[in-house]
Amino acid sequence: MFSTHSSSHTRALPPLSGDFDTSHSTAVRKYLRTYGLIPPNVESYKTQAARCLKQLALKTTPIDKYLYLSNLRNDNVHLFYRLVIDYMKELTPLIYTPVVGEACLRWSEIYQRPEGLYLSYSDRGSLSSILHNWPQQNVEITVVTDGSRILGLGDLGINGMGIPVGKLALYTGCAGIRPEATLPLTLDLGTNNKALRDDPLYLGSRREKITTEEEKAFLDELMTALTEKWPGWLSSRLPTIYIVKFLDHPLQEVALTHDSIVIQFEDFKNPFPALERYRNRYTCFNDDIQGTGAVILAGIINAVKRTGVPVKDQRAVFMGAGSAGVGVAKQIVEFFTREGLTEDEARRCFWLVDTKGLVTNDRGDKLADHKIYFSRDDNKGQQHKTLSEVVEYVKPTILMGLSTMGGIFDSSILTKMGQWNKHPIIFPLSNPSANSECTFEEAIKYTDGRALFASGSPFPCLTHKGKIETPGQGNNMYVFPGIGLGAILSKSTTITQSMIYASASALSTSVLPSELAQGWLYPDISRIRDVSVTVARGVIRAAQEAGVDRE
């Protein structure tokens, strides 16, 4: 029988990424046996950075820039992350959204080298053995996807590997988690995208997506295999070094071992079953539901304060009633209840809209389970079939977009939001940029500059009536690195809802007074490492209060 792993044979690995760094001294080069293989001049980081930025500028398309940075990460990991930290605002859109969307669409076309681990349905029964092929022994966090709903792009199969790779790059860049402690993981469970199955370059298995029951059994095996391979308590494991900043202390190195791998689920078409099945048994969370909900909640907390409208008078219309939309809405419900409303009062502040119109009890179709919580029973038999009709009916204070329907917040809707509200809250959150429900320019134009705005993908600043307006971006990178870091440092047994809420609360407090004065809802992305520490600290304290920490 074919063996996926043999302990009696050790594959010869090439030198580690970074061994050929031109900043290494002569002594280091001799120690690494790279002397003579690198041009003789010992360079400063400043010179290295100048060369990299010049080379990056020579690339004419976003995907070419993405590939350049991917190659740099694989060839010189230390230089890559130093650049990312120093040029966070400029490089983040190139290594994650929005450019990662194009990278995923073209993954099988642009593939050059292994960047993560692939587990196929045909590997069931051998997952534990295959995990041993991963060359890094000290894995503490993994991002796992089945590629069935990548961003707003749909079922991309194994082409979705760009998401775990990009997310984990941000774990390192934003939260300081060592790259060798991360595992990008893609599950090849088939795809219902016929165009992919027929594409001769597609690198995944050419089968339709497996059934729900088959996927459940596969995930059960996976979760067991991951936690058996990286349980965290093996005495032979070396501690991972985190460079973190706590309270007012300077940067310091903290050596810690973790008690079990942290598992982040990403871009599953139906993420609820896995989250419910595993959340109380493993240290795991779903970024689409919980991460998105937390980062948007942080923006909403600051926006609601800015409007001066009490939570009991807030009316939120959501265009999009999928897993992300419901996840966001539930997080805001918790905020409203903490502000004094009952759960039922808070729930009734929300009107969800899907492709068939307002979600109601008497609409005539069978609602997906996750939509039932917000389904309206007070529509008096009237069905509102379009977003425009729902907006006219509700006259919302908050307009949220998680629909992937680019431009659906049209000039008429935006103008009405500006007429009804002194500071309308407008969050078009769909990714990538082409799927955004409106642009920042449109929101500012049609509300006369009064919109409190946050989007999923970045938009440029603009000038309105002589004032520079800066768009907010409700990017999950504000919270998921801190959630993961907090779970690792606290050695939490599970990631509780209170820990997720704490991440949102901490993020909302990380906006500086000077930023709030400019109308910002989120902190400057260039401060993301300090923000991630603030979020991680909130998560750790919540873990301690919930009694799930082991540190």
Secondary structure as UniProt FT lines:
FT   TURN            7..8
FT   TURN            17..20
FT   TURN            22..23
FT   HELIX           26..32
FT   TURN            35..37
FT   HELIX           45..58
FT   HELIX           62..75
FT   HELIX           77..86
FT   HELIX           88..95
FT   TURN            97..98
FT   HELIX           99..105
FT   HELIX           107..110
FT   STRAND          117..120
FT   HELIX           121..123
FT   TURN            124..125
FT   HELIX           127..131
FT   TURN            132..133
FT   STRAND          141..145
FT   TURN            151..153
FT   HELIX           157..161
FT   HELIX           162..175
FT   HELIX           179..181
FT   STRAND          182..188
FT   HELIX           194..198
FT   TURN            200..201
FT   HELIX           212..229
FT   TURN            235..236
FT   STRAND          240..244
FT   TURN            247..248
FT   STRAND          252..256
FT   STRAND          262..265
FT   HELIX           272..278
FT   TURN            279..281
FT   STRAND          284..286
FT   HELIX           287..291
FT   HELIX           292..307
FT   HELIX           311..313
FT   STRAND          316..319
FT   HELIX           323..338
FT   TURN            339..340
FT   HELIX           343..347
FT   TURN            348..349
FT   STRAND          350..354
FT   TURN            355..356
FT   STRAND          357..358
FT   TURN            361..362
FT   HELIX           369..374
FT   TURN            380..381
FT   HELIX           387..394
FT   STRAND          398..401
FT   TURN            406..407
FT   HELIX           411..420
FT   STRAND          425..428
FT   HELIX           433..435
FT   HELIX           440..446
FT   TURN            447..449
FT   STRAND          452..455
FT   STRAND          462..464
FT   TURN            465..466
FT   STRAND          467..469
FT   STRAND          472..473
FT   HELIX           476..478
FT   HELIX           480..490
FT   HELIX           497..509
FT   HELIX           513..517
FT   TURN            518..519
FT   HELIX           525..527
FT   HELIX           528..546
//
